[in-house]
Amino acid sequence: MQHYRDSDHDSGISGFEDGPDFIRVAFKDGAVYRYTDTSAGSANIREMKRLAASGDGLNAFINTQVKRRYAQKER
């Protein structure tokens, strides 16, 4: 899992891991969610990966675009 930079220091996200058709997002409360092309849409997964790599905006995107469209809650 990579550390999420959170350049504005206003995110609930602590880390992420991505693969060819998914992104796993770890939140500071310990919850980890897996979003997939199937559950959230491939365009949304691409944008989530871009935001994760940039270190800004991922939490807001999840809250407004894909909130409950995760494939699995892991913890």
C-alpha positions in Angstrom: 0.0 0.0 0.0 1.4 3.4 -1.0 1.1 6.4 1.4 -1.5 9.0 0.2 0.3 12.3 0.2 -2.7 14.5 1.0 -1.1 17.8 -0.1 -3.9 19.9 1.5 -3.9 17.8 4.8 -7.7 17.6 4.7 -8.3 14.0 3.6 -9.5 10.9 5.5 -7.4 8.7 3.2 -4.1 7.3 4.4 -3.0 5.0 1.5 -3.9 3.3 -1.7 -2.9 0.4 -3.9 -3.8 0.1 -7.6 -3.9 -2.7 -10.1 -5.0 -3.1 -13.7 -8.7 -2.9 -13.0 -9.0 -1.8 -9.4 -7.9 0.6 -6.7 -7.8 -0.1 -2.9 -8.2 2.9 -0.7 -7.3 2.9 3.0 -8.9 5.4 5.3 -7.4 6.8 8.5 -10.1 5.0 10.5 -8.7 1.7 9.3 -11.3 0.8 6.7 -10.1 -0.4 3.3 -12.3 -0.3 0.3 -11.7 -2.0 -3.1 -13.2 -0.2 -6.1 -13.2 -2.0 -9.4 -13.9 -1.3 -13.0 -17.1 -3.4 -12.6 -18.3 -1.8 -9.4 -17.4 1.9 -10.0 -16.8 2.1 -13.8 -13.5 2.2 -15.6 -13.5 5.9 -16.1 -14.0 6.5 -12.4 -11.2 4.0 -11.5 -8.8 5.8 -13.9 -9.6 9.2 -12.3 -9.2 7.7 -8.8 -5.8 6.4 -9.8 -4.8 9.8 -11.1 -6.0 11.6 -8.0 -4.3 9.1 -5.7 -1.0 9.6 -7.6 -1.3 13.3 -7.4 -2.0 13.2 -3.7 -5.0 15.5 -3.8 -8.8 15.3 -4.4 -9.4 11.5 -4.0 -11.5 11.8 -0.8 -13.8 14.4 -2.4 -14.1 12.4 -5.6 -15.1 9.3 -3.7 -17.7 11.2 -1.7 -19.3 12.8 -4.7 -18.9 10.2 -7.5 -18.4 6.6 -6.2 -19.2 6.6 -2.5 -21.0 3.3 -2.1 -19.9 1.8 -5.5 -17.1 -0.3 -3.9 -16.7 -4.0 -4.7 -15.6 -4.9 -1.2 -15.0 -3.4 2.2 -12.0 -5.2 3.6 -11.7 -3.9 7.1 
